[in-house]
């Protein structure tokens, strides 16, 4: 179906308003408050009317930087309902970072935490944003004041290519790219995952992920909503609390850090996870020794899958069948993957090369960047992921590296160039290189290698970098270590050899 239709709207496809689910619990918060599907539907409808009353129209961006709450989930659904474009933002972003997002996305409305209302209101005015409202972790704030009673207006009819969400992923140039995802991108991916992972209304998902990210918002919430399942809704991950909640859960989704922290608990074992039918890991590579230790301790083989902001999920190890450590499984139904060399030639089985993906899950475009969009797609419609991978004789895909130099720390993406640009501006710095080094807890940690120019005392320079970057970068992006060097290794073309640096400082 290519014409506009209410049925194309992701809100409808998720079944939020299904009367047969109205009394069924959709989520339970840490303080024991339960939300039914009927409660979530009513809140989404009321917030949708609020947005309309504020002048938000189809296609308008609504930027959201708030803490995780049921009301924040309802706000996302409200945007889908009226075909506004939902623009979630990491709560750790600094004002410097927020300025770029607000200028680039040009939202009609910004929703933020009450603590950030004053500085963000001033910034929003400078960036041309029409309005700023607040929403806190308890579901209170100016957005929630004088909510209209829900109206029976239908969700907006949309086409399959209608934009639903705008997420940003930092680029190798240091400028974040806006990734436009459509209603069809998100709906088709969720429908495949629900079937592939066996979700049903009987499932209870342990939800500890943030909801400004693909993993927590689209993968986790969509699987639950589409299947009519329930969630134990946690503001963040805390290992002891998560272990206690496993007995009430049937599925857990997490980044590798969650699983390493569970394994660090002496009491975590097979008995702790006896109620779980499926553990899923993503957003960062799962180390083979974590996979093995988890199986030895619990009897469960973690299901690892692969995705990215531009594609949602593209591959997955099977629900029923061999889950191979060190692989991300097979391409999802309806999705093609291939391995090519730098000239575009398809490589044979087992060879390492560039991973390309094609399917209804692949994003629509980079926001306002048509040349970049065109450059990242082949003539026959495959998206160049920037990851290096191989496919074995059985069809299992293994991600072996990242040609775009991405660092993934605690499941969050960090592009070195964005940090290097800031470091290189400081007095006393000649040049810098930012790399990811192995970390038992976060998978990778951000490390900055800095070459001083000799004009500033080395100790003073390092202290300046520690303090200054706190104001410019989100915490997960800030280097956890600074190493001062006399020079950076370069190849014959003058390019910094980061592989050598990673090898040199690996331990």
N, C-alpha and C positions, 0 to 999 in steps of 0.2 A: 504494500500500500504506500503510495508516494504522495497522495493528496493529504491536506490537513484533516485530522480526525482527532476526536477526544481520546479514542482508543490508542493513539500513538503516544499520548502523554505518559511519561514514566510514572507519574503519580497514579494514574489509573491502572497501569500494568502492575504496580506493586500491590494493589488491592487494599489500600488503606481504608477505604470506605465500605468494604465488604460487610454487609449487615450480619453475616454468619459469624464473623470474627469479633463483633463489637464488644462482647463480654470477656474475650480471651485476653490474658495478660500479654502485653508486648514488651514491657520492660519493668524491672524492679530495681530501684536505686539502693545505694549503700545503707540508707537509713530505713529501708523497708517499705518505702512508698511504692505502690504498684500503679502502673498506667495500663489501662486496657487499650485495645485498638480503637475503641470508641472514643476514649479520652484523647488519644493522639490525633484522630481524625478531626474532632471538634476543635482542638487547639490549632491544627494546621489550617482549617477553614477560617477560623477567627483571625489568625495572623495573615492569611492571604487577603482578607478584607482590609486589614490594617494597612498592608502594603499598597493596595489599590487606593485607599483613602489618601495615602501619602503621595500619590501620583506615579507610583511604579507601574510601568507598562511592559508588555511583552518585549523581550530583548534587552531591557534595562539590566545593568549589573547591580547586584546587591552585595557589597563587600561585608564580610563578617569576621571579626576577630574577637571571639568570646570563649569563655571556658565551656567545657563539655557539660551539657545538661539536657534533660528531655525536651525542654523548650527550644533549645538550639536545634535539635533534630526536627522538631515541628516547624521551625523557621525554614529549614532546608526544604521540607515537603511543601510548605506554603509557596516558596519560590517556584518549585516545579508546577504546582497547581495553576499558577497564573502565567507560566512560561517566562518568568524572569530568569536571569542567569545568575546562579549562585556562585559566589566568589569567596571560598573559605581561606582564612589566613592563619598561619601558625601564631599562637599567642606569644611566642618568644620574640617575634620580629620587633626590631627597634624602630624608632621614629624615622631614622634615615631610610631604613628599608621600606617602611610604610609609605613614605612619600613617593617612592618609585611606583609602588603598586597602585596607589590612588591616582596618580597622574596617568599611568598607562592604561589601567582598566576603565577609568572615567566612570565610576559608579554613580547611580542616581542617589544611593543611600548607603551609609556606613552604620553598621551595628557593632558596638565595642563594649568592653567592660566598663563599669562606672569609674574604676580607678584611672582609666585612660581617657575619660571623656574630655577633660579640659585640654590636654595637649593635642588630642586627635581632632577635636572640634576646630581648633585653630588651624591645624594642618589641612583638614578637610576643606575649610573655607578657602585656603590658599590654592588648593587643587581643584576647586570648582565643584565640589560635592554638595548637593542641595541640602542634605539633612543628615544629622547624626543622632542615633538613639542608643540606649544602653540595655544590656542584658547581663545579669551576673550569674554566678555558678548555682545560685539557689532559684533561678528562674524569675528573678525580680529585676526591675529596671524600667526606664521610661517607655521602652517598647511594649511592656506589658500593662501600662496604665490605660485604663478606660478601653479595654478590648471590646470590640463590637461583638454582639451575639452572632454566632455563626450564621451564615447565609447559605441558602440552598443553590447558589450559583454553581454551574458546572465547571469542571476544569477546562482550561483553554485548549482548543483544538490546535494541534501542532503537526508538522511534517516530520518524517523520520530524521531529517537533517537539521531540525531546529535545535539551536544551542540550548543546553541545560545547565552547564557548569563551566567555570573558568578557573583553572588551577595554574599556578606558576611553578616552573622548574628552572633553577638557575642555569645559565648557559656558559659555554666555554669562553665566551667573550666577556663574561662578568655581568652581562645584562640578563635578568630573568626573562624567560619566554612564557607568554600566556598560552595555555593549552586549552583549546575549545573542545569540549565533549558534548555530544548530542544526546537527545533522549534515546535514540536507537543505540548508540554506543553503550550507554549504561544499562539499558533494558536487556539487550541481547546478551551481554556478558553475564548479567545476573541470572538470567534464565538458564544459561548453559551451566553455571556453577551450582545452582540449586539441584539440578538433575545429576550432575557429575559427582557431587559430594553427598548426595542422598539426603538433603534437607527435607524435613517435614514439620508439621504443626506440633509434633511431640518434642522437637528439639529445644534445648535451652543453651544459648550461646553465652559463654563467659566473655564479656566485652570490656576489655581494659584499654583498648586502643584510643588514640585521639581521633576526633571526627573532623579535623581540618585536612585529612590525608586520605588518599584513595583507599588504603587498606581498611581503616576504621569506618569511613562513611559509606563508600560504595560497595566494597566486597562484603564486609561484615553486616552492615545494616540492611543492604539490599537482599542478601541471602535470607535473613530473618523475616523481613517484611513480605517478600515474595512468597515464602513458604508458610507464613502464618505462625512462625515459631516465636520464641520468647528470648529475652536477654536479661542477664544479670549485669546491670549497668554501673560500671565503676568509673570514677573520675580519672583514675590513672592506675598503673600497674604497681602493686605492692605484693611481693612474693608470698609472705605469710597469709595475707588476706586472700590472695588468689588460690593458694593451696586449700584453704578452708572452704572456698566456694566450689571447688571441683566436684564435691560429692552431690551438689545440686545442679550440675551442668552435664551436658552431653557432648558439647563441642567447645573447643578453645581455639581462638585465632591469636597469633602473636608474632612478634619479631623474634629473631634468635636470642636476643638479650633476655627476653622473658623466660625462655627455656633454660638458659644457663643460670639464671637466678633461682629458678625452682630447683635445679640440680644442686645448688649450693646449700639447700636446706637439708639437714640430716634426716628429717622425718618424711621427706618426699620419696614415695615408693609406689609399688603397684596398688597397695591398698588405698593410697591417697587419690588415685585416678581410676578407681574401679568403675565409676559411673560414666566415664568419658568414652565415647565411641570414636572420636576423631580429634587429633591435635593437628593444626595446620600452621605452617610457618611461612613467612614471606617478608618482603620489603628489604631484605639483605640476605647474603649467602649464609646458609646453615653449615657450620663446620661438620665434617664427617665424624669427628670424635664426639661432638655433642649429640649427633644422631645415634651413634653407637651406645654412648653412656645412657641416653634417655631410654633406649630400648632395653638395655640391661637392667635399669632401675625400675622400669614401669611395665615392661612388656609391650609398650606401644611404639610403633614406627611412625615418627612424625611425617606428615604429608607435606612435602615442599613443593611450592609452585612458583611461577615466574610471571612478573608483570611490571609495568611502569606506568607513569602518569598518562603518557600518550596512548597507551593501548589497553588499560585495565589489565585483566589477566589474559595471558596468551598460552601458557602451558601449565600442566599439573601432573604430578604423580597420581596414579589411580587410587580410587577408593578401595576397589577390590582388585588385587594384583600386587605385583612386586613394586615396592617403593625403594628406588635405588638411592643410596646415600651419594651425595655429590652431584645429583642430577635434579632437574626441575620437571621431569616427566615428559609427557607427550603433548603435542599441540591440542588445544581444545577443539571440540567439534565445530566445524565451520571456519576454522582459522588455519591459514597456511603459514609455515615457517620455512625458511631456506637459509643455507650457508653459502656465502659468496666470497670471492677474493676481491681485492681492491679494484680490479678491472670490471667487476660485475659478472664474472664467470661462476656458475654454480659448482661448488666443490664436492668431491666424493665423500662417501660415508666415512666418518671418523676424523676428517680433516677439520682443523680449526680455522675459522674465518669470521666474516661479519654476519651477524644475525639480522635477518629481515623478516617482517611480519605483515600479513595481509588478512583482513577480515572486517566484519561489521563492528568489531570492538575498537578499531583504530580511529584516532581522533580526527576531527574535521579540519583543523587548521591551527597555526600559531596566530594568536591575536595580533592583527595589524602588521604581520610579517609575511607577506605573500612570497617573497623571494626565498626566505628561510624554509617555508612550507614546501615550495617546489623543490628545493635542494635536498630535502630529507625524504623525498619519495622517488622511486624509480618510475620509468615510463609506464610500466605495467601495474603500478599501484601498490608496490611493496614499500613499507616504511623501514627506513634504516635506523635500527635501534641504537647503534653505537656500541653495542655489546659484542664481545667475541665469544663464540660458542662452537660446539661440535654436536653431531648427532650420531649415536652409535648404531650398530647393526640391528638392534631391536627397536630403534626409533626414539630412544630416550635423549632428551636435550640436556647438555651440560654447559653452564655458563662458566667460561674460563678466564675472562678478563673484561675490562671496560676500556674500549678504545677512546672514549670521550673523557677519560681521566677522572671519572666520578668517584667520590668517597661516600660510602654509606655507613653512617654511624648511628647505632641504635634504631635502624630502620628509616632514618631520615637522610635525604640526599644533600650532599655538599659538593659544590664545584670549586676546585682550587682557585681558578682565575678570579672569582669574586673576592676572595680573601687576599690574594696576591696584589691585586690592584690597590687595596687599602694599605697594606703593609708598605708597598713601594713608595707611597706618598710621604711617608714619615721621614723627617730629617734624621740623617745618620744611617739610612738604609740605601745600599747600592742596588740590591735586587733580592728577590726571595723566590722560594719554591715551596708550595704546600702539597703535602702528600698524606696518604692514609697509611697507618701502620697497624698491624694486628693488635687487637684488644680483646681480652677474654670476656669482658662484660658487654661492650658495645659493638663487637665485631671488628670495627676499625675506629681509631682515634685520629683526630686531625693534628698534624704536626707541621710547624713552620720552620723551614730552613732559611736562615737570613744571613746575607753577606753585608756586614757593616761597611760604610765608606770611610771610616776612620775619624770622622768629625765629632762623634759623640762617644762617650765612654760606654763600653759594651754593656756593663751592668745597668747603667742608666737607660740605655736603649731598650733592653729587654723589659725593664720595669715599665717604661713608657708604652710599649706594645701591649703588655698585659692590661694596663689600665685604660688605654684609649680604645681598644677594640671592644670593650664592654659596652660602649655607647653606640657603636656602629654595627655590631653583628649580634644576631640571636645566639644564645648560649651554645646550642649544638654545633654552630659553625665556628666558634672561636677555638683557636689552637689550644690544645691541652699541654703542649710542650713547644719551646723555642730552642732551636739548635743554631748556634752561630758558626759560620764556616768562612774560610778565606775565599772560596770560590765555589761555583756550581759546575758539575761535570756537564760537558756539552759534546754533541756529536759533530761530524764534519760540516754539517749544515748550520751549526750554531744552536741547535735545539737542546734545551736542558734535558738530560737523560734521567728522568724521574725513576725509571726502573732500577737504575744503579743506586739511586738514593734509597729507594725502598729496600733493596737488598742489603745495602750497607748498614742501615739503621733498624733492620727488622727485629733485632733482639734488644 
